[in-house]
Amino acid sequence: MDEDIKKSVIMIVDDVSENLMLLVNIMKNQGYKIKALPNGKMAVKAALNNPPDLILLDVMMPDIDGYEVCKILKKDKRFESIPIIFVSALSDSFDKVKAFEVGCVDYVSKPFDSREIGARVKAHLTIRYLQKKVERYNSELEKVVSEQVKEISKGHLSIIAAMTKLAEARDDDTGRHIERTQNFCKIIAEELQKKDEFKNIIDDNFIINIFNSSPLHDIGKIAIPDRILLKPGKLTPEEFEIMKTHADIGRDYLKDAYNKLTKNSFLKMGVEIAGGHHEKWDGSGYPMGLSEADIPLSARIMAVADVYDALRSKRVYKDSFSHEKSVKIILEGKGKHFDPIIIDAFLNVEKEFNRIRENMGDI
């Protein structure tokens, strides 16, 4: 460590040449590299151009005094951790409180003992060296943690993808429903982001999260019996009540995982979407009969994406609808099934929906 400290550059500023040369000789004898300057203006310019590791600064100078030099330098973030030591003659009117207020870390009085000033300089350079070492360590640690978090996140997403594919595999008719609705949700969220009422709600993280969590919307179907999930005809009222429980099951399952495992934002949104994508704006949906803004925004977006794709898809009990007819049906649900503002956003991007549906048809 001592060898590293000896490589430090010390700036010495004093308008009295005798004092300046005395300090230069003392610091050179200690093995440091020196920058010597005779006034405050030159010191400020030189320091800002190439910051030193420590500054020995005279207080009383004719152009701008040491207080002002220190104040100017400390406005630059690069000087937050660079120690500035004031040098003051006993006859100077030296305000110690003011010195610390403007950012100095220590002071020595003239005439000074070479051993004392050498010890003070070394102490502050050692502190700075250790601070920089900690900063480098923290930076490296942040990189390692960041990479680990990324790997964990990838792992979570892979598990979620596997789970959703498992749910999807039980329903032969869904095809690429999950992938299409992912893209539909992202497009609507991006369109809503342009609106004033959502600009503080929908940020880039919201858009990333809804893309990653929307595949979880029907995860609860894993628990629905095959005789109901795969029934080729229309469900009876009793069977439909069982089918409706997939929203509760999905929400509760994901909420338990969120509380016990990760508490990350995309899984939190998955809870909202799984439990709320069958709620309706007028309160007639399920499982909780929520209405209007009580329905999470992510679930309100998912509702539009889910219904559009269902309308466009062929089922054993119905033919697929055209894009135009699907848009018409969704528009009829404005203010009843769907959030009116989200429908307005959907109408702005409905051609993009059609393009995605045509390019990502059932396979």
DABELHU-V827489 format. One line per field, one symbol per residue. phi: phi as a letter, one per 20 degrees, with the letter a starting at -180 (. if undefined). psi: psi as a letter, one per 30 degrees, with the letter a starting at -180 (. if undefined). burial: 1 if it has 24 or more other ideal C-beta (glycine too) atoms within 12 Angstrom, else 0. A space follows every 10 residues. Layout:
BEGIN
phi = ???
psi = ???
burial = ???
END
This chain:
BEGIN
phi = .gffffefdd edcbeegfff fffgfffffe neeccdcebf fffffffffb geebcecfee cfecffgfgf fffffegfeg defddfdcfg efedefffgf fepfdabcde fdefffffff ffffffffff ffffffffff fffffgffff ffffffffff ffffffffff dfefldgfff fgffffffff ffgfegfdfe dedffgffff ffegfegdgf fgeeggfdfd ffdfffgfff ffgfffffff fffffffffe dcleffffff ffffedfdfc geneecedmf clffeggfff ffgffffgff ffdecfdaef efgfffffff ffefndedfg fffffgffcf ffgffffffc ffc
psi = eeeeeffkkk kkjkfjeeee eeeeeeeeff glkkjkkfle eeeeeeeeei kafkkjkkej ledkleeeee eeeffkffge gjkkkkkkkf fkijjeeeee efglfllkkk klkeeeeeee eeeeeeeeee eeeeeeeeee eeeeeeeeee eeeeeeeeee eeeeeeeeff jfffbheeee eeeeeeeeee eeffkeffff ejaeeeeeee eefeffegff fefkkefeeg kfakkleeee eeefffeeee eeeeeeeeef dehleeeeee eeeefffglk egggalffhl lbffkkeeee eeeeeeeeee efkklfgllk lleeeeeeee efgkfdelke eeeeeeffgf eeeeeeeefh lk.
burial = 0000100111 1111100011 0111011001 0101111111 0111011000 1111111111 1001111111 0111000010 1111111110 0001000010 0111111101 0100001101 1101101110 0000000000 0000000000 0000011001 0011001101 1001111111 1111111111 1110000100 0100011011 1111111111 1111000110 0000000000 0111111111 1011101100 0101111111 1111111111 1000111001 0000111111 1111111111 1110100000 0000011011 1011001110 1111110011 0111011000 000
END
